[in-house]
Amino acid sequence: MEQLIDWYFIIIFFAGILGIVVASILFFVNKNDTFSSRLLAGYLLCFSFVALNYALMTTAFFQSHPHFWRVLGWASFSFAPLAYLYTRSVLEQSYRFRTRDLLLFIPAVLHALNLLPFYLLPASEKVEIIKNAISNKKLIASEPEGFWPEGWSVWLRVLVGVISTTGGMILLKKWRPRILGKSDHEKQNVITFRWLTLFNLTQAIFWIMIMTEFILHFTKKPDLNFTIIFTVAGSILFVCLYLLVQPSILYGIKGWLQEPEILDSVPENITSKVEVIPAKKNTLSMEQGETYKHALESHFRENLPFRKNGYTISELSHELNIPSHQLSAFINQEYGKNFNELINEYRVDYLVENIKSSADHIQFTLEALGRDAGFNSRAAFISAVKKKTGKTPSELFGRRGESTLK
């Protein structure tokens, strides 16, 4: 049994740490910094906290550090709403919260308030409560430390999970005809919709297991505690591995699926700098999309800002007067790629055109060509050219500088 607990701890602890690492990458490193990717990061972070909490219960950690007991309880109320909001943000192509979305997190706040009496206890009393709970796992589930009657937190948590997961399934059913019903549906959208379906099925399986486990818990029959924990670990590993294999799901849905507004043509007086009026909507309209596209492509064509080394989306946002979160969402939605991929394509196109039309560029080495287009490293130059054309820089532009750059 001790060996089983050791393996149980290793698996669930590894899943929790991996989930936190991936969530941190999505928050701080991910080049596709969008609202939906941040929601997915929040989901992974909360779910990973739940996993680590379960793992540490198999050790003496909480008896040595009693003030950490139940501190992350809010996370178990938050990951299901975040999963729903993530699904909705991808399908509806939204880039910010709605005001009423905060209501989804009221149970998490109430749970934290419910445990205030325990949080205020001295360490010695907390240790006694923790020892009793660990020796009798039914006390862990029933959570008797707070104001509420025993078991209320359990069923509130299940209710939040079931409602959130059902909401996600309803959204998938609603949007399925619009995404998959067309004969010419976008491949990226099919990939994304399939991912969302599997993601929500994983949530459904998890909550079915949770309900089953708690029913067994309160009827004094054998429980499914180990099964539940491995389901938690499996869910985290599934999301992390799927992101590794299919990172394009972070781009979301490509194209404009909402009903078009009345828009006969792009106004002729649009300049490269857009006067954006903050909208109450949380999605971009087709009219905004047309305006943003015209402004961005005109700016790139006339001013060539991408030639600046280290050019960022924040700089483009300032130049176009478009909020960066809207600009990021627009690029994903319109072009099906992130900002860095878009400007690298423009850099490669710029070089191809200049090689054809400019005698000066014919004399450049490959390193000089890369620097002239704005690439900050040889690796980035080679990767962008191969991705755009399927050829190496030497093959595309001639064999200049072959000894130093392939």
MOURFEN-V50506 format. One record per residue. RES is the residue in one small letter. PSI is psi in whole degrees, 0 to 359 (NA if undefined). OMEGA is omega in radians with two decimals (* if undefined). Layout:
res: <RES & RES>
psi: <PSI & PSI>
omega: <OMEGA & OMEGA>
//
This chain:
res: <m & e & q & l & i & d & w & y & f & i & i & i & f & f & a & g & i & l & g & i & v & v & a & s & i & l & f & f & v & n & k & n & d & t & f & s & s & r & l & l & a & g & y & l & l & c & f & s & f & v & a & l & n & y & a & l & m & t & t & a & f & f & q & s & h & p & h & f & w & r & v & l & g & w & a & s & f & s & f & a & p & l & a & y & l & y & t & r & s & v & l & e & q & s & y & r & f & r & t & r & d & l & l & l & f & i & p & a & v & l & h & a & l & n & l & l & p & f & y & l & l & p & a & s & e & k & v & e & i & i & k & n & a & i & s & n & k & k & l & i & a & s & e & p & e & g & f & w & p & e & g & w & s & v & w & l & r & v & l & v & g & v & i & s & t & t & g & g & m & i & l & l & k & k & w & r & p & r & i & l & g & k & s & d & h & e & k & q & n & v & i & t & f & r & w & l & t & l & f & n & l & t & q & a & i & f & w & i & m & i & m & t & e & f & i & l & h & f & t & k & k & p & d & l & n & f & t & i & i & f & t & v & a & g & s & i & l & f & v & c & l & y & l & l & v & q & p & s & i & l & y & g & i & k & g & w & l & q & e & p & e & i & l & d & s & v & p & e & n & i & t & s & k & v & e & v & i & p & a & k & k & n & t & l & s & m & e & q & g & e & t & y & k & h & a & l & e & s & h & f & r & e & n & l & p & f & r & k & n & g & y & t & i & s & e & l & s & h & e & l & n & i & p & s & h & q & l & s & a & f & i & n & q & e & y & g & k & n & f & n & e & l & i & n & e & y & r & v & d & y & l & v & e & n & i & k & s & s & a & d & h & i & q & f & t & l & e & a & l & g & r & d & a & g & f & n & s & r & a & a & f & i & s & a & v & k & k & k & t & g & k & t & p & s & e & l & f & g & r & r & g & e & s & t & l & k>
psi: <320 & 323 & 322 & 318 & 322 & 314 & 322 & 314 & 314 & 314 & 311 & 324 & 318 & 315 & 318 & 315 & 317 & 317 & 319 & 319 & 312 & 320 & 320 & 321 & 317 & 325 & 313 & 336 & 328 & 126 & 345 & 67 & 86 & 168 & 313 & 322 & 328 & 323 & 318 & 321 & 318 & 319 & 310 & 319 & 312 & 317 & 323 & 324 & 320 & 316 & 313 & 323 & 315 & 319 & 317 & 340 & 341 & 359 & 184 & 15 & 310 & 334 & 330 & 333 & 70 & 337 & 349 & 350 & 126 & 2 & 326 & 19 & 329 & 331 & 326 & 344 & 352 & 330 & 328 & 312 & 322 & 324 & 318 & 313 & 324 & 313 & 314 & 319 & 325 & 312 & 319 & 359 & 44 & 158 & 9 & 169 & 153 & 154 & 318 & 351 & 333 & 336 & 333 & 341 & 7 & 317 & 324 & 319 & 316 & 322 & 318 & 319 & 324 & 329 & 7 & 318 & 320 & 316 & 329 & 355 & 152 & 159 & 320 & 319 & 324 & 318 & 318 & 317 & 318 & 318 & 317 & 319 & 318 & 327 & 337 & 92 & 341 & 333 & 329 & 315 & 321 & 341 & 70 & 4 & 343 & 194 & 320 & 155 & 152 & 136 & 343 & 319 & 322 & 308 & 331 & 320 & 315 & 318 & 315 & 316 & 316 & 316 & 316 & 315 & 320 & 320 & 319 & 319 & 320 & 319 & 317 & 317 & 321 & 319 & 349 & 311 & 324 & 330 & 316 & 351 & 349 & 143 & 335 & 35 & 147 & 132 & 318 & 322 & 325 & 316 & 315 & 318 & 321 & 318 & 312 & 323 & 312 & 321 & 314 & 329 & 321 & 317 & 318 & 316 & 318 & 313 & 331 & 317 & 319 & 313 & 317 & 316 & 318 & 327 & 316 & 324 & 314 & 355 & 7 & 27 & 168 & 134 & 174 & 36 & 312 & 322 & 318 & 315 & 321 & 334 & 320 & 310 & 317 & 321 & 317 & 314 & 323 & 312 & 315 & 316 & 323 & 320 & 324 & 317 & 324 & 68 & 343 & 345 & 341 & 342 & 342 & 204 & 133 & 141 & 184 & 102 & 347 & 165 & 136 & 145 & 171 & 114 & 97 & 321 & 166 & 129 & 138 & 337 & 9 & 129 & 183 & 346 & 119 & 134 & 99 & 126 & 121 & 127 & 152 & 340 & 157 & 11 & 160 & 133 & 165 & 326 & 315 & 318 & 316 & 319 & 314 & 319 & 315 & 315 & 314 & 311 & 325 & 317 & 315 & 319 & 320 & 324 & 345 & 49 & 336 & 347 & 348 & 129 & 131 & 22 & 134 & 165 & 333 & 321 & 317 & 320 & 317 & 319 & 325 & 350 & 40 & 128 & 138 & 326 & 325 & 321 & 318 & 315 & 319 & 314 & 316 & 314 & 319 & 317 & 349 & 31 & 171 & 177 & 312 & 320 & 321 & 311 & 330 & 325 & 319 & 323 & 317 & 316 & 320 & 315 & 317 & 315 & 319 & 328 & 323 & 325 & 346 & 125 & 330 & 316 & 337 & 331 & 350 & 145 & 168 & 322 & 317 & 323 & 314 & 315 & 321 & 328 & 349 & 1 & 135 & 1 & 157 & 319 & 317 & 321 & 311 & 313 & 317 & 318 & 316 & 319 & 322 & 320 & 344 & 6 & 160 & 162 & 323 & 318 & 324 & 319 & 4 & 177 & 28 & 140 & 28 & 329 & 339 & 342 & 119 & NA>
omega: <3.13 & 3.11 & 3.11 & 3.13 & 3.11 & 3.12 & 3.10 & 3.14 & -3.10 & -3.09 & -3.08 & 3.12 & 3.11 & 3.14 & -3.14 & 3.13 & 3.12 & 3.13 & 3.12 & 3.12 & -3.12 & 3.10 & 3.12 & 3.09 & 3.13 & -3.13 & -2.89 & -3.04 & -3.06 & -3.14 & 3.10 & -3.00 & -3.10 & -3.14 & -3.09 & 3.14 & 3.09 & 3.07 & 3.10 & 3.09 & 3.10 & 3.08 & -3.12 & -3.12 & -3.13 & -3.14 & 3.13 & 3.06 & 3.10 & -3.14 & -3.13 & 3.12 & 3.10 & -3.12 & -3.09 & 3.09 & 3.12 & -3.12 & 3.10 & -3.05 & -3.04 & 3.07 & 3.08 & -3.13 & -3.00 & -3.11 & 3.10 & -3.11 & 3.11 & -3.09 & -3.13 & -3.13 & 3.13 & -3.09 & -3.13 & 3.06 & -2.98 & -3.01 & 3.12 & 3.03 & 3.11 & 3.08 & 3.10 & -3.13 & 3.09 & 3.12 & -3.12 & -3.10 & 3.12 & -3.09 & -3.10 & 3.11 & -3.10 & -3.08 & 3.07 & 3.12 & 2.83 & -3.10 & -3.08 & 3.10 & -3.14 & 3.12 & -3.12 & -3.07 & 3.08 & 3.10 & 3.12 & 3.12 & 3.13 & 3.12 & 3.12 & 3.11 & 3.13 & -3.08 & 3.14 & 3.12 & 3.12 & -3.12 & -3.07 & 3.14 & 3.02 & -3.06 & -3.09 & 3.13 & 3.10 & -3.12 & 3.12 & 3.12 & -3.12 & 3.12 & 3.12 & -3.11 & -3.11 & 3.11 & 3.12 & -3.00 & 3.07 & 3.09 & 3.08 & -3.10 & -3.06 & 3.05 & -3.08 & -3.00 & -2.99 & 3.12 & -2.99 & 3.02 & -3.11 & 3.08 & -3.10 & 3.13 & 3.13 & -3.05 & 3.02 & 3.10 & 3.11 & 3.14 & 3.11 & -3.13 & -3.12 & 3.14 & -3.13 & -3.12 & 3.07 & 3.09 & 3.09 & 3.12 & 3.11 & 3.10 & 3.12 & 3.12 & -3.13 & -3.04 & -3.11 & -3.13 & -3.09 & -3.10 & -3.05 & -3.05 & -3.11 & 3.12 & -3.12 & -3.06 & -3.11 & -3.12 & 3.13 & -3.12 & 3.09 & 3.12 & -3.12 & -3.13 & 3.09 & 3.10 & -3.13 & 3.12 & 3.13 & 3.12 & -3.13 & 3.05 & 3.08 & 3.09 & -3.13 & 3.12 & -3.13 & -3.08 & 3.02 & 3.11 & 3.14 & -3.14 & 3.13 & -3.11 & -3.10 & 3.06 & 3.10 & -3.14 & -3.03 & 3.05 & 3.08 & 3.05 & 3.14 & -3.09 & -3.10 & -3.00 & -3.13 & 3.12 & 3.13 & -3.07 & 3.10 & 3.04 & 3.07 & -3.14 & -3.14 & 3.13 & 3.13 & -3.13 & 3.12 & -3.12 & -3.11 & -3.13 & 3.12 & 3.09 & 3.13 & -3.08 & -3.04 & -3.09 & -3.12 & 3.11 & 3.12 & 3.13 & 3.11 & -3.10 & 3.13 & 3.10 & -3.04 & -3.01 & 3.13 & 3.12 & -3.11 & 3.00 & 3.13 & -3.08 & -3.10 & 3.14 & 3.08 & -3.14 & -3.07 & -3.06 & 3.11 & 3.08 & -3.14 & 3.11 & -3.03 & 3.02 & -3.04 & 3.04 & -3.12 & -3.10 & 3.08 & -3.13 & 3.11 & 3.08 & 3.08 & 3.07 & 3.09 & 3.12 & 3.08 & -3.13 & 3.11 & 3.14 & -3.13 & -3.13 & 3.14 & -3.11 & -3.10 & -3.07 & 3.07 & 3.13 & 3.12 & -3.09 & -3.02 & -3.01 & 3.11 & -3.08 & -3.09 & 3.13 & 3.11 & 3.12 & 3.13 & -3.12 & -3.04 & 3.11 & 3.09 & 3.10 & 3.10 & 3.11 & 3.13 & -3.10 & -3.12 & -3.07 & 3.09 & 3.10 & -3.03 & -3.14 & 3.07 & -3.12 & 3.11 & 3.11 & 3.14 & -3.11 & 3.08 & -3.02 & -3.07 & -3.00 & 3.14 & 3.13 & 3.12 & -3.05 & -3.11 & 3.11 & -3.13 & -3.09 & 3.08 & 3.06 & 3.09 & 3.12 & 3.13 & 3.11 & 3.12 & -3.13 & -3.13 & -3.13 & -3.09 & 3.08 & -3.13 & -2.94 & -3.04 & 3.11 & -3.13 & -3.07 & 3.13 & -3.09 & -3.07 & 2.93 & 3.13 & 3.09 & -3.13 & 3.09 & -3.14 & 3.13 & -3.12 & -3.12 & 3.10 & 3.11 & -3.08 & 3.09 & 3.12 & -3.12 & 3.14 & 3.11 & -3.13 & -3.12 & -3.11 & -3.14 & 3.13 & -3.11 & -3.10 & -2.98 & -3.06 & -3.13 & 3.01 & 3.07 & 3.12 & 3.14 & -3.06 & -3.02 & -3.07 & -2.99 & 3.10 & 3.04 & -3.06 & -3.07 & -3.09 & -3.08 & 3.13 & *>
//
